[in-house]
Amino acid sequence: MRAPLPLRLAIRELRSGLSGFTVFVACIALGVAAIAGVGSLARTLTLSLERQGQEILGGDMSLSLVHRQATAEERAAMEADGTVSEIATLRAMARKVSDKRAAMVRLKAADASYPLYGTLRLKGESGPIAAEQVLTRTGTAVAERLLLERIGARIGDVVKVGETEIRIVAEIEKEPDQLSGRPTFGPRMIVSQETLRATQLLQPGSLVNWHYRLRLPEGADARRLDRLKTEFAARFPESGFQIRDRSNPAPRLERMAARFGQFLTLAGITTLMIGGVGVANAVAAYLERKRGAIATFKCLGASGSLVFRVYLAEVLMLALAGVAIGLVAGSLLPLAVAKVAEGALPVALAVELQPGALALAALYGLLTALLFVLWPLGRARDLPPALLFRQGVSAEASRPHRRYLAGSAVCAAGIVLVAVATAQDRLLAFLACLGIAAALLLFLGLGMAMRRLAARLPAARHAALSLARASLAGPAGLTRPVALSLGAGLTVLVAVSLVDRSLIAEFDTRLPIDAPDYFVLDVPRERIGEFREIVHDREPDARIDEAPMLRGRIVKVKDTPASEIKPPANIAWVLDGDRGLTYSDFLPEGSRLVAGEWWSKGHDGEPLVSFEKEIADGLGLTIGDHVTINVLGRNLTARIANLRSVDWESLSINFVMVFSPNALNKAPHNFLATLTLPAEAGAKREAQVIQEVADRFPSSSAMRVRDALDTIRAISEKVMIAVRAAGALTLVMGALVLAGAMTAAHRRRVRDAVIFKTLGATRGRLVVAHLAEYGALALMTGAAAALLGTLAAWLIVTLAMEAGFAFSLAAVLQSIGLATATVLLFGAIGTWRVLGTGAAAELRRA
């Protein structure tokens, strides 16, 4: 069976060579590779978390409490279904006995059954040691290397935690369930439950989290897990347990991976859109070379439909080749990451093909190809032969039929619909697509404006500058290709650079002058006065603020269980686990009342609560509504009396929920204190104060604010590496498109240069003309990208991140310099090729 005529003609055309289509294939391949790689990596991470769910969670199910252990009845209910391992986690201070150097640690006390899944790998002085040597003994511990570095200790040294001395016998090499809990500050230390009791840190009101990991018999499926969770919640409705299972072992990590994957996918779409410009340029240049053949076809009776189908078949075959190359490259990204980052990733990646991610990337690639080729193909289809011949020597404008414009619009809508439908945050995806379209249209308009401006400029006296102006204003000039190819990529780079600089400034310079130096947790309620005296004895000018602190979990919002509420992504954390709670007769410092009234001092009526306004709006709460909080295994329902706006950046003590004292003051609890030392105290005096506090209050832990910010900053910097890589990819695509545009213009440039040289123009004059043209294009494009990138960064930092914007002139100048260097480099290569062409040979070919 013979192939259809359009396909046979297309294959015959392609047999003559792929000249001019290298950039076309490369643009599609690079964009598809970016989207396929990001999608495959995100899906691989999600699957890895699911498949390693038992090890990451530490069991088939995890039931967690704060402040209290499970009762005998609750523990018996768990043990009826499988093997149970009990773990306690809390913050504590570890002090080296020999020189009393101290550091806050994340203390974990496990029983002999730990871990139910996975392996706790420990490295002692003489090699690996078994976990049983620690978890079945009193007075020994294993610690993260970071702790040893902070207090200048080594294996075998003795540290004091709480009221007991503990010998460090090994370093932690791998903790299987490290990802299951919330992120914490401070290095890790693991001890036995007997050792924890010896520290005397388990006091009423202490901030201790108790985790019960359950290992079910082999063959327990998801339905059994769901049934057990439902039965347990129904049997102990006010227990306050947070229950998770192996299907969602690290929800925070999954959400972060999904959001970051969405961002990188949008960056990949941006890259693909920029590449689409290269696709359009390549097709237009190819059709220009084929203008005579197309006109001849039509003169011989070929219909416009046949011409359209022939060249559409060619384009689609090349697009499929680019998509295939991109899919192969993208599918290898997870393997490359797994090899390069082996040991640094939180989970072992289960590398395998991800058909869904690859199919999505292929769809994006084909839709992009069609979006950018329908216009030039439609224009060639509907033009009469006479106009096709005339366009070789004239600049008559021509537009395709409305049906092709509609087809392009459908492809664009398809890209947006796919992006929105597959996004976690659909509004963000839609706005990002609009932003991409607006940026491309803006730089298209900039190219047209630069061309018109050049046309209106008076003729320069210098011949080279006059030639540059004519090239900028000419119909085949590079104004639009340069603006489109480099503009969007530079905009992304400027925005990324300014966001990065703003975040660094936020960490380095935006810390409030009066921000506290330390947060001190678990100060005993009955000894808060003594705490003040000890600090003021050492530093009379130190400032101390304190507030009572408990932890509780929102279990009901109005009449709706918290598990059934789907809040906006930016406030979902409020319902995820336990939250800090406090009570006060007065409006806390750093808060501003925006609705309602504060309760009177000594209020003794219905329990009242003050809610942070943004969180309340996200949960659909207003004054008069009720919320139910589980505290210490009891449900407390309170009415919202007022709403507050909170200045979190002040780092003063503040909470999402502040209760009237009668709601919580009878529950066992401790205090949270902030400690601000005078500027002249210095590091030595600061260490002495913290050492004194650690000695006198062994159950308390002091967290240095600057250390916490440095930890957050380190995480932010790692994230920004990937963001900068995404921005750099858009610029690489822009450079590729620019190279293609200059290659497409090469033939016309050679013809013009030959004519100029024949008329007496020197090589030097032509070089100056080209450099002036390229320099003007680069400066105008770079300046426009700097303005748009600055605006985008300002919107991201101030609205999305709610941080302070820090402008960086250096980042802007770097972008303009990069644009100038890129354009001049490609321009110099193009000029060298043009000037290297012999005039006589070219005139004979003409």
N, C-alpha and C positions, 0 to 999 in steps of 0.2 A: 504494500500500500504506500503510495507516494505521499510525501509531506505536502501540506498546503503551499500554494505558490508564495505567499508572503514569507513563510518560514524558509523556503528554499532560496529565495532571493536574499534574505537576511544572512543565511549561512554563507552564501557565495560572497556577499559583501565582506563578512568577517574574515574569510579566507585571505583576503588581500592584505590583512594586517590589522593590528589594534592601535595604530598610530593615533595619539591624541586621547586614547581612552585609559591610559595608565592612571592618571589622576582620578578619573571617574571610578575605576575599580578600587583604588586606594582609599578614596573618601568613603565609599560605602563600607569597605572592609574595616576601616579604623573605627567608624561610628558603631557598627554592629558589634565589633570586638569589645568596645567599651561597655555597651549595654549587656551583651551576653556574659562578659566576665563578671561584672558587678552582680547581675542576677544569679549567676551560677554560684558565686561565692556566698551571697546572702542565703540562698536556698541550702547550700552545703552546710553552712553554720547552723541553720535551723534544724536540719535533719540530724546533724551531729548532736545537738542538744537533746533532741527527742530520743535518739538511739542510746545515748549515754545518760538518759534521764535518771535511772536508778543510782548510778554512781555520783552524778552531780547533786542530786537531791539527798543522797545518803540512804535511800530506802524506796519502797514502792509508794509510801505515803509519808508525809511529814505533818505533825500536829504541833503547833507552837503556841506558847503562852508567854506573857511578860509579867514580871514581879513574883509569880508564884509557880510552884510545882503542881503537877497533876495530882488529884486526890487518889486515894486507894481505889475508889470505884471507877474513876476514869482510867487509871492504869490497868485495872483488871479488864475493862472493856477493850482496850487495845491489845492486851496479851491474848485475848480470846481469838483474835484473828491472825496472829503471827508473832514473829520475834520482834521485840522492842529494844531499842537502844536509846538511852537518855543522855542528852547533851545540854550543858549550860554554857552560855556565852555572855560575857560582860567586859567592860573596860576596867582596867586596873593599872596601878603603877608598879613597875619592876625596878627595884633599887639594888645596884651592885653593892654587896656587903663590904668589900674592901675599901672603896672610896666614895660610896653613897651616890654615884652618878645614877640618875633616874630617867626613865622614859615610860610613856604610856603604852600599854600593850592591849591587844585584843585577846583576852584570856578565854580559853575553851577547855571545859572539863568534860571528859567523855568516860563512859563506863567500859567494862571489859569487852562488851559486844561490838564496840566501834572498831572499824567501820563495817556496816552490814554489807556494803558493796564497795568494790574498789580496794585499793591498798594505800595505807599510810606509809610512805617511804621516808625513812630516817637515816641520817648519816652520822655515826659516832666518830670518836677519835681514831678508832682502828678499823672503821668500815661500817657497813649497814648494820642496824640493830632492829629487833622486832618491836612492834608497837606495844606488845604485852609487857615489855620491860619498863614501860612508863605508866600505862593505863591500869596496871595492877599493883602499883607501888605508891607509897606516900613519900613526898619530899623530893621527887624528881620531875623534870620537865624537859620538853623539846621546844626549840624556838626558831623563828625565822632568822636568817643571817642578818637582816636589817637591825634587829634588836641588839645582836652582839656588837655590830658596828657603832650603834648609837651610844651604848654605855661602855664601850671599850672592853667587852668581855670575850671569853672564848669557852669552848666546851670544857666542862669540868668546874667552871666558876660557880659561885653561889650568889643568888639574888634573893632579895626579900620581897615577897608579895603579900600584902596584908600583914598578918601577924606571924607569918612563918617563913623560914628560910628554905629555899628550893635550889637544888643543884641542876644545872643545865647539862644534860647528858648527850644531846644530839641536836643536829640541825634538821629542820623540816625541808625535805626535798620535794615532796608532793603530798598535798592534802586533798583527798578525792572530792569532798563536798564543799570546797572553798567558795564556789560560785552560788551556793544555795541561799545564803543570807544577803542582807543588805550591805552595801559598801561601808567599810569602817576605816577609821584612821588609826594608825599605829601598827607595829609589827605583830605577828601572831605568836602565841605561846600556848602549848597544849599540856594539860596536866590530867591526873586522875581525879575522879569525883572525891576520893578521900583527901587528896591534897587541897582541893578547893574548900572543903569543909574546914581544913586546918587553917586556912588563911583568915577565917572568920569574916569573909566578905559577904556572906549570905545573911544580911540583916533585913529586918522588915523595911520595906520601901526601897531597897536596893534595885537598881536598874539591871536586872538579870533576865535574860531570855532563856526559856526552857524549851528544848526541841525534843520531840519524841518521834524517832524514825521507826517505821514499821516495815518489816520484810514479810511479804505474804508468801504462801506456798506456791510452788511452781505452777504455772498455767493460769494465774489470776489475770483476767483480761480487763479492759477498760470499763466494761459494764459492772464488773465486781467492784472496781475502785469507786465508781460513781455511787453504787449502792451503799458501800461502806461509809462514804462521806455523808450521804443523806441520812443514814441511820444514826451515825454518831452525832450529827448536828441536831437531829430530832430528840435524841436521848438526853443530850446536855445542851439545851437551848441557850443558857446563859453562861456557858463555860468560858467563852471568849477565845476559843481555839481558832487559830488561822490554819486552815487545812489546804495542803497542796498535794498533788500526786506527781508521778514520774513523767506524765505527759507535758507538764509545764514546770520543769525544775528550776529555771532561772528566768522568771518573767521580765525582770529589769533588763537583763542582757538581751533577751529576745526582742523587747521593744526598742532598745537602743540599736540593735543590728538592723531591725526593720526600718527604722527612721533613717539611719545612716545609709542603708541600701537604697532607700527612696531618693535621698538627696543625690547620691552618686548616679542613680539612674537618670534623674533629671539633668545632671551634668552631662551624661552620655547622650541624652536627647539633644541638648544644646550643641554638643560636638557634631552630632549627626546632621542637625540643621545647618550648621556652618559648612559641613561637607556637602550638603545639598546644593549650596551655591557653586561649589566646584563641579558637581554633577551637571547643573544647568549650564555652566560655562563650557564644560567639555562637550555636551550635546550640541550647544549652539555653534561651537567652533567646528565640530564635525559636520554639522549640516551646512555650515558656510562653505566648507571645502567641497561638499557634495551638491552645492547649489546648482551647478551646471548639469550634473547627472539627474537631479530631481526635475529641473526644467525640461531636460531632454525627454525623460520618462513621460511627463505630462504632454509634451508636444507630440509624442508618439501614441497618445491615447490612453495612458495609464490614469486611472482615477485618483483623486486625492485620497480616497479611503485606502487604496492599495499602497500608496506611498506611506501613509500614516502607519499602516499595519506592518510594513516591511521594517521601517526604522524603529517602531515600538518593539518588534520582536528582537531586533539587535540589542536595543537598550536593556530589555528585560533579561536577555541571556547574559549580558555583561553584569547586570545588577545581581543576578543569581550567583555569578562567579564571585563577586565581591562579598555577597552575603555568606557564601560557603567559606571563604577565607576568614571572614570575621568570626564565624561560628567556631571554626577550629581554634583560632587564637583565643577567643573568649572562653572556650571550654577548658583550655589549659591553665587559665588564671588560678583556679582553686588549687591545682596541683603545684603550681609555682609558689603560691603563698604557703602551702603546707610544707614544702621543702625548705624555703628560705626562712620562714618564721617558726620552724619546728622547735618546740620547747618554750617559745614565747607566747603562744596562743593559749587561751584559757581552756580550750578543749582540743582533742585530737580530731582533725577534720576527716570526715568520711567522704573521701573524694570519689565522685562518680559523675557520670553525665546527668545533666539536669534538663530533660526534654522541654519542660515548661518554660524555663528561662531562655533556652535557645530558640524555641518557637516564637516567643515574644520578641526577642531581638531580631529575628528574621522578618517578622511582621513590620516592625519599625523600619527596617532597612528597605523593604519593598515599598511601603507607603511613602517613605521619603524620596525614593527614586521616582515614583510616579508623580509625586507632588511637584518635583522640579523639572521633569522632562515633558509633561503634557503641554506646557506653554510653547517651548520651541518646536515640538513636533506638530502641534496644532497650527502654528503659524506657517510651517512649511506645507502642511496639507492643503490649506485653503487659499494660498497665494497663487495667482495666475502665473504662467511661465514668463511673461514679459517682465513682470515686477521682480521675479526671482533673478532674471538676467540683469536687470537694472541695478539691483541692490549690490551687485559686485562693484559698482562704481559710484553709487549714490547712497544717501543716508535716509531714504524714505522710511518713515515709521510704519510698522505693521503690527496688528494685534490679532491674536487667534480668535476663533469664534467663541461665543459665550459658552458653548457646551464644554470647551476645554478649560475655561476658567472655572466652570462649575465642577468639573472633574478634579481640578486642583484643590478647590475648596472642600470637596468631599474627602480627599486624602488628608488635608490638614485637620479637618474635623475628626477623622478616624484616628490620627495620632493623638489628638487631645483626649478623645474618648478612651482610648486604650490606656493612656497615662493616668487618667483620673480613675478609671475602673480598677486598675491594679495597684493603686496607691493606698497606703494606710491612712494618710491625711489627704482626703480628696480635695478639700478646699485649697490646701497648699499646692497640690499638684496642678489644679486648674489655674491658680494665680501664677505659678511658675511658667506654665505654657503660654499664658497671656504675656508674661514678661519677655519670654524668648521671642514671641512673634513681634512684640512692640520693639524690641532691640533690633531685630532684623529689618523691620520697616524703617526704623529711625536711621539706621546706617545706609539703607537704600536711599532714603531721602537725602542723607548727608552727601552721598556720592552724586546725586543729581544736582544738589545745591552747589557743590564744588565745581561741577562742570559748567553750570550757568554762571557762576561767579567768574570763572576764568574767561568765559565768552564775553562778559561785559567789561573786563579789565581793558584799559587802553593798551595799545601795542607798545611793547618795550623797545627802547632804543637799541639795547644789546640784542644782537641776532639770536644768540643762544637762548636768552630768556624769552624772546618772542616765539621761538620754536617750542619751548616748554609750555608756554601759555596755549599755543595752538593744539598741542597734544592733549593737554588737560581738557580743552573745550571740544575736542573732536568727538564724533560719534563712536569711534572705536577706542577711545581713551580708556585708561585704567582706573578712573575715579571710582566708579561703582564697584568693580571687583576688589579693589584695595580696601575700600570702606567696609564692604560686606565681609570680606575674608578675615581681616585683622580686627575690625571694630568690636565684634562680639567677644572674641577671645581675649582681647585686651581689657574689655569691660569686666569680664569675669576675674581676670588676674588682679585688676585694680581693686575690685570689691573684696576679693579674698585677702589681699595684702592689708587693706584698711581694717577689715574685720579682725584680722590677726593682730595688727598693731593696737586696735582698740581693746582687745581682750588682754594683751600684755600690759597696757596702760592701766586697765582695770585692776589687775593683780598688783602691779608695782606702785602705782601712784594714786589710785582712787580709794585706797583703804582710808576710812575716816580718821582724822587726826586723833579723835578721842575714842577710837575703837579699842576694845579691851585687848590685853596681851594674852590672857588665858581664859578658857572656860574651865571651871572646876566642877566636876560632877559628883553626885552622891555625898554631899556634905551633910552629915547627920542633922536632922531637924532640931534636936535638942542641944546641939553644939554650935549652932550658927554664930552665936555671940563669941564663943571661944575662938572660932575661925577668924573673926574680925580682929580680935585682940592679938592673935599670933602674927597676922600679916602686918598690922599697924605697929607692933613692937619692932619688926624688922624695917618696915618702910612706912613711916607715919603719914606720908603724903599719898600713899596708894589709895586708889578708889575701888570700892567693892560694891557691887550690886548683886542682889540675890532674889530668887523667886522659888516657891515650892514647885516641885516637878514630879508628875506621875506619867505613866504611859497608858493609853487606852486605844481601843479600836472602834471606829464608827460602824455600827451594825445595822442602823436603820436611819433613813432620811425621810422625815415626815412618816408616812405609813408604808414606805417601800424598803424592803431589805437592801442593804448595800450591795449584795452580790448581784442584784437585778438592775443596778443603775449603770448606764453607759455614759460616763461623763466625758467632756472634751479631753483630748490627749494631754493637754498641758496641766490638768489638775487631777488626772487619774491616780497619781501617787497618794492623794489624800485618803483614798479608800483602800490602798494597798498596804495592809499591815497596820501596826500600831503607830500612834502619833503622840507627840509630847503634849501634855496637858498641864495647866496651872490654874490657880485661883487668885483673885485679888479684889480688894475693896476699891482700888483706884485704877484709872486708865494707865496702862503700862507706858513707859517712856519709849518713844519711837513710834507710837500709834496715834492716829487721829480719828476721832469719832465722826462718821459720815452719815449715820442714820440711827435713830432711836436715842435712848438716854441710858447713862450708866446707872447701875443700881445704887441704892443708898448704902452707906457703911453699916455693917451689921445686919444686912438683909437676911430675914429668917423665913421667907415664904417659899414659893415654888422655886426649884433650882433653875437658875438662869445661865445663859452662856452668851458670850460676845464672839462673833464670827468675823474672820477676815473677809472683806467684801468681795474680792475677786473670786475666792474659793466659793463663797456663798452663791454668787451669781452663777458660777459654773454648775453648781449642784441644784439650782433652781430654788434656793432658800431665800426667805425674806423674814422681816421682823414678825414675830408671832408664831412662826413654824417651830416644830419640835424635831430634835435629833436625839438618837439613842446611842450612848457610848458604853462599851463594855470595859469596866475597870475592875481588876482583881477578881474576875469571875462573876461580876454582878452587872446587870444592865442599869444604866442611869439615863433617864430621859430628862432633858432640859429644854426650856423654851428660849428661842433666840430673842434677846432683849435689845441688842444693838449690833451695828456693823462697823468695823474699823478698817481704815487704810493703814498699812504697816510699811514702815521704811526698813526693809530687811537689810539694806546696805549699811545701816548704822551699826550692825552687829550687836545691838543691845538685846537684852533678853526679851524675846517675844515668841508668841505661839499663835497658831491658827485659831485655837479655841481657848478662851479665858473664861473660867466659870466664877460664879458667885461663891464666896468662901463656904457657905453652908452646904454646897454640893459635894465638896471633896475634902474638907479639912479634917474630917474624922478618919479618913483612910490612911494607912501607914505609907509614909513617903519621906523622901529626903529633899534637899535643896540643890538647885543649880546656882552657881555664883560666877560672876565675871570679875576678873582681877585686872586692873589697869595700873601699871607701875609708873612712877615719874620718869621722864625722859633721861634724866641723869643717872638712873639706877645702874645701867650697864649690864652686860651679860653675867658678870660675876655675882653681883648683888641679886639679880633675877634668879640665878641658879640657887642661891642660898635660900631665897624665899620659898621656891618650889620644893627644895629639899626639906625645909622645915615643915611645910604643909604635908608632904608625903610621910614624914616621920610621925607627926602628931595625928594625922588622919589617914591611916593606912587603907581605909576602905574607899577613900576618895581618889579620883584620878584627874590630873590636870592636862588639858589639851591646849597646846600653843596655837594661837590663831594663825600665825604666819606659817607654821608647818602644815596646817590644814589647807591654807590657800596655795601653798607650794605643791601639795599633792594634787589639788584640783587643776592647777596650772599645768602640771606635768601631763595629766590626762588630756587637757585641752590642746597642748602642743602636739601630742600624738595624733589627735583627731585632725588637726590642721595640716599635718603632713599629707594625709589622704586628700584633704580639700585642695591643697596647693597642687597636688598631682593632677587632680581633676581639672583645675584651672589651666595648668600647663598643657594638658591634652587638647583643650580647645584652641590654644595658641598653635600647637603643632598642626592641628587640622587647618587653622587659618593660613599658616605658612604653606601647607600643601596646596590649598586652594589658590593662594597667590601665585605659587609656582606654575600651577595649571593655567591661570589666567594670562600670565606672561608668556607661557609657551603658546597659548592660543593666539596671542597678539603678535607672535614672533614674525609670522609671514608678512603681515602688514607693516611692521616696523622695518623689516629688511627692505621692502619695496620703497618705503619713505626714505630710508637712509641712502639707498642707491640713487634715488632722484636728487636728494640734497647733495650727495657727493658729486654727482654729475654736473650739478649747477655750481659747484665750487666750494661747498662746505667742507671744512677741515675736520679731521677726527676729533681734535680738541674741542671744537665748537659743538659737535654732536654729543660728546661726553658731558660737557657742561649743561647742555640742554636736557639730557636725560637725568642727570643728577639733580638739577633744579626741579624737574617734574616729580621725581620720586621723593625728594626731600619735602616738597610742599604737600604731597599726598600723605606722607608719613606724619608730619607735624599736625596737620588738620585732623587726621584720623585718631592719632594718639591723644590730642587735646579733647576731642569729643568723647573718646573712651574714658578718659580720666574724669570728665564731668559726670558721665552716666554711671561709671563705677563708684564714684564718691557718693552719688545719690543712692545707689543700691545699697552700699555699705551702711550709710546712715540709717536707711529704713530697717535693715536687718538688725543692726546693733540696738537702735533705740526702741523699735517696736517689737521685734521678735525676741530679742535677748533682754530687753529692758535694762540696758547698760549705758554707760556714757560713751559717746563717740569721740574718738581721738583722730584728728586729721594728720596725715603724714605726707609732707611735701616730697620727701625722698621717694616714697612708694609711687607717687604720681609721676615724678620725673623719671623714675626707672621705667615705668610703662611707656612713656613717650619716647625715651631713649631706645627701648626695646623695639618699638614700632619703627622708629627711624632706621635702626640698624638692620632689621629684618627686610624692610623695603629696599634699602640701599644695597644690601647684599644680593638679593634676587635681581634688583635692577642692574647692578654691576655685571652679574653673570649674563643677563639678557643683552646688555649693551655690548659686552665683549663678543657675544655670538653674532650680534648684528653687524658690528664693525669688522668682524672677521670674514664676512661674505664679500666675494669679489663682485664689483659692479658689472663687469662685462658679462660674466656668466649669468648673473641675475637678469640683465637686460635681454640676453639671448633667450632665456626661459620665458620672459614676458612676451 
